[in-house]
Amino acid sequence: MSSYKNSRICYLPEHLIIRYVDTVFNADPAQNKPSAQEYFEKRLSYCLEMLGEYGRAFQQIRASGKTSLEAYTSGM
């Protein structure tokens, strides 16, 4: 990850890195490692819920009228 000038980056507190991805999320459930599949399904669901919460929070920020995307289109 990196930051660049003229961007509106917001780092999220949650991220998901799946190592040995060939052991989970396969079309054929028999190829999945059951304990890993269960863990990653729960973790992915949680991460997506958090992403949704961030989206709703940003909607409130923009709706407040306190941002000026026209005047400051590029962030910093």
C-alpha positions in Angstrom: 0.0 0.0 0.0 1.1 3.5 -0.6 -0.3 7.0 -0.6 0.0 9.6 -3.3 -0.6 13.3 -3.5 -4.0 14.3 -5.0 -5.9 11.3 -3.8 -8.7 10.7 -1.3 -7.3 7.5 0.2 -9.0 6.2 3.3 -7.3 3.2 4.9 -9.7 0.6 6.2 -9.0 -1.1 9.4 -9.9 -4.5 8.0 -8.3 -6.4 5.1 -8.2 -10.0 4.1 -5.2 -11.9 2.8 -5.8 -15.5 1.9 -2.7 -17.7 1.7 -3.0 -21.2 0.1 -6.1 -19.9 -1.7 -6.4 -23.3 -3.5 -7.7 -24.8 -0.2 -10.8 -22.5 0.0 -13.6 -21.1 -2.2 -13.4 -23.8 -4.8 -16.5 -24.6 -6.9 -16.2 -28.2 -5.8 -16.7 -28.2 -2.0 -14.7 -31.4 -1.7 -11.5 -29.5 -2.6 -12.0 -27.0 0.3 -10.3 -27.5 3.7 -13.3 -27.3 6.0 -11.8 -25.4 8.9 -10.2 -22.8 6.6 -13.3 -22.5 4.5 -15.5 -21.8 7.6 -13.0 -19.3 9.0 -12.6 -17.4 5.8 -16.3 -17.3 5.1 -16.9 -15.7 8.5 -13.9 -13.3 8.1 -14.9 -12.3 4.6 -18.5 -11.6 5.7 -17.2 -9.4 8.6 -14.8 -7.5 6.2 -17.7 -6.9 3.8 -19.9 -5.7 6.6 -17.2 -3.2 7.7 -16.8 -2.0 4.1 -20.6 -1.4 3.9 -20.4 0.6 7.2 -17.6 2.8 5.7 -19.7 3.4 2.6 -22.7 4.5 4.7 -20.5 6.8 6.8 -19.1 8.4 3.7 -22.6 8.9 2.3 -23.4 10.9 5.5 -20.2 13.0 5.1 -21.1 13.9 1.6 -24.8 14.5 2.4 -23.8 16.9 5.2 -22.8 19.6 2.7 -19.6 20.3 4.5 -17.4 18.8 1.7 -16.5 20.8 -1.3 -15.7 18.3 -4.1 -16.1 21.0 -6.7 -13.5 23.3 -5.1 -11.1 20.6 -4.0 -11.5 17.8 -6.5 -8.1 16.1 -5.9 -7.8 15.8 -2.1 -4.5 17.1 -0.8 
